[in-house]
Amino acid sequence: MQEYEQSQTIKAPAGAVFAWLSDVENLPHYLPPVKSATLEGPSAEGVPGRRVRMQVEIPNRYSVESEGYLSVDREARRLEWGAEAERDYSGWLLVGENGETESEVTVHLSFGERSVEEEVQRESGEDHDPLAEGVAATLESIRRQIEEGSGKVSPPSPER
């Protein structure tokens, strides 16, 4: 299993940052490959949170409609997500306080044997890690949206 984790300081209070991030309609504004996202109801039995449907586009690879789950813990300011059945993929996002006017956003991704991680890494070459770059792009997109009201960072290309 491959794990990725990065953090970013955001110049806004943690409560406001989490409120914006936990709104599923905002997912396309900060997740580079996500073009649209909607809640579809409860998740499958034994799966936390609610079912979410997304239109995902990976440049030079594919565009697909994807289904997974999203769990929101407002008290802990934590989001958890993942694939419901077909893929070994999950992640979490945590918004911590960094004083009264700043917050620390941490994103963690886990890719198992049935994920696209190995295929993406194989296609990208040794000097390029599009999944780590994708986490960095997500965090920078969050910063831009909240601090500047500007657009998200484009998803990294599997090839350079």
C-alpha distance (Angstrom), angle and dihedral (degrees) to the residues before:
residue distance angle dihedral
M1 . . .
Q2 3.79 . .
E3 3.81 120.5 .
Y4 3.80 130.0 -163.0
E5 3.80 126.4 -172.4
Q6 3.79 132.7 170.3
S7 3.81 136.5 159.6
Q8 3.80 135.3 -150.7
T9 3.80 132.9 -168.9
I10 3.81 113.2 -127.3
K11 3.80 121.4 -162.4
A12 3.80 96.2 -131.5
P13 3.82 134.8 80.1
A14 3.81 115.3 -81.5
G15 3.81 94.2 -120.7
A16 3.80 93.1 55.2
V17 3.81 92.3 44.7
F18 3.80 92.5 50.7
A19 3.80 93.1 45.6
W20 3.81 90.0 55.7
L21 3.82 95.1 42.7
S22 3.81 94.4 47.9
D23 3.82 93.3 56.8
V24 3.82 103.0 98.9
E25 3.81 90.7 -149.7
N26 3.81 88.1 65.9
L27 3.83 94.7 57.1
P28 3.84 92.5 92.7
H29 3.81 89.2 53.7
Y30 3.81 94.6 62.4
L31 3.82 110.7 16.6
P32 3.82 104.8 82.8
P33 3.83 99.1 -146.1
V34 3.84 96.5 39.9
K35 3.80 115.7 98.6
S36 3.83 97.7 171.8
A37 3.82 138.4 -0.4
T38 3.80 134.4 -169.8
L39 3.79 135.1 173.0
E40 3.80 111.4 -115.5
G41 3.82 102.1 -173.2
P42 3.80 133.9 -90.9
S43 3.80 120.3 -5.6
A44 3.78 123.4 -112.8
E45 3.79 117.2 -74.8
G46 3.79 111.0 -72.8
V47 3.81 92.9 17.3
P48 3.81 118.5 110.0
G49 3.78 126.0 -123.7
R50 3.76 127.7 0.6
R51 3.78 133.4 -39.9
V52 3.79 113.9 -101.7
R53 3.81 126.9 -168.6
M54 3.80 119.0 -154.0
Q55 3.77 138.1 -178.7
V56 3.82 104.1 -135.3
E57 3.79 126.1 -169.1
I58 3.79 124.2 -171.1
P59 3.83 109.2 -169.5
N60 3.80 114.5 -113.2
R61 3.83 90.6 1.9
Y62 3.80 116.7 62.6
S63 3.78 151.1 -46.4
V64 3.79 115.3 -135.1
E65 3.76 142.5 162.4
S66 3.79 107.8 -117.4
E67 3.77 133.0 -168.4
G68 3.77 127.8 -156.2
Y69 3.77 142.6 130.1
L70 3.78 135.4 -83.7
S71 3.79 122.9 -163.0
V72 3.81 120.7 -168.7
D73 3.82 122.5 -159.7
R74 3.79 103.8 -175.2
E75 3.81 95.0 -178.5
A76 3.81 92.8 55.3
R77 3.84 91.7 34.2
R78 3.79 89.0 -128.8
L79 3.81 132.4 140.4
E80 3.81 121.8 -163.7
W81 3.78 125.4 -171.3
G82 3.74 143.0 163.8
A83 3.76 148.9 139.2
E84 3.79 114.7 -59.6
A85 3.78 99.7 -145.3
E86 3.79 123.5 -26.0
R87 3.81 102.1 56.6
D88 3.82 138.1 43.0
Y89 3.75 96.9 -128.7
S90 3.78 131.7 125.8
G91 3.75 140.8 147.6
W92 3.73 146.8 172.3
L93 3.78 138.3 -146.1
L94 3.79 123.7 -155.1
V95 3.80 127.0 -168.5
G96 3.79 112.8 -156.4
E97 3.77 130.1 -175.4
N98 3.77 117.5 -104.2
G99 3.79 99.0 -178.7
E100 3.79 123.3 -52.5
T101 3.79 97.6 -59.8
E102 3.81 103.9 34.9
S103 3.77 137.6 54.8
E104 3.79 137.3 -165.6
V105 3.81 116.5 -131.6
T106 3.80 116.6 -161.3
V107 3.81 122.5 -170.4
H108 3.81 121.3 -165.7
L109 3.83 125.1 -174.8
S110 3.81 128.7 -171.0
F111 3.80 123.1 -164.4
G112 3.81 120.1 -169.6
E113 3.79 133.1 -170.2
R114 3.82 94.4 -74.9
S115 3.81 95.0 51.2
V116 3.80 131.2 101.3
E117 3.82 91.4 -116.1
E118 3.82 97.4 100.1
E119 3.81 93.1 45.5
V120 3.81 92.5 48.2
Q121 3.81 92.3 48.4
R122 3.81 92.6 47.2
E123 3.82 91.6 51.4
S124 3.79 94.5 46.5
G125 3.80 102.1 55.7
E126 3.79 132.1 -128.3
D127 3.81 98.6 -72.4
H128 3.80 94.9 53.7
D129 3.82 131.1 62.5
P130 3.82 108.4 -174.8
L131 3.81 93.0 179.8
A132 3.81 93.9 56.5
E133 3.81 87.6 43.2
G134 3.81 88.7 50.9
V135 3.81 91.4 55.6
A136 3.81 89.8 49.2
A137 3.83 90.2 48.0
T138 3.81 90.3 50.7
L139 3.80 92.3 52.2
E140 3.80 92.6 45.7
S141 3.81 89.8 48.6
I142 3.81 89.9 52.5
R143 3.80 90.3 50.1
R144 3.81 92.5 48.2
Q145 3.80 94.2 47.1
I146 3.80 95.3 47.8
E147 3.80 101.4 35.4
E148 3.81 100.3 33.3
G149 3.79 106.9 15.7
S150 3.81 87.6 -127.7
G151 3.79 133.5 132.8
K152 3.75 133.8 -73.8
V153 3.78 126.3 -94.9
S154 3.80 114.5 -100.9
P155 3.78 115.7 -106.4
P156 3.78 114.3 -98.1
S157 3.77 116.3 -102.7
P158 3.82 116.6 -117.4
E159 3.80 88.0 -129.6
R160 3.77 129.7 43.9
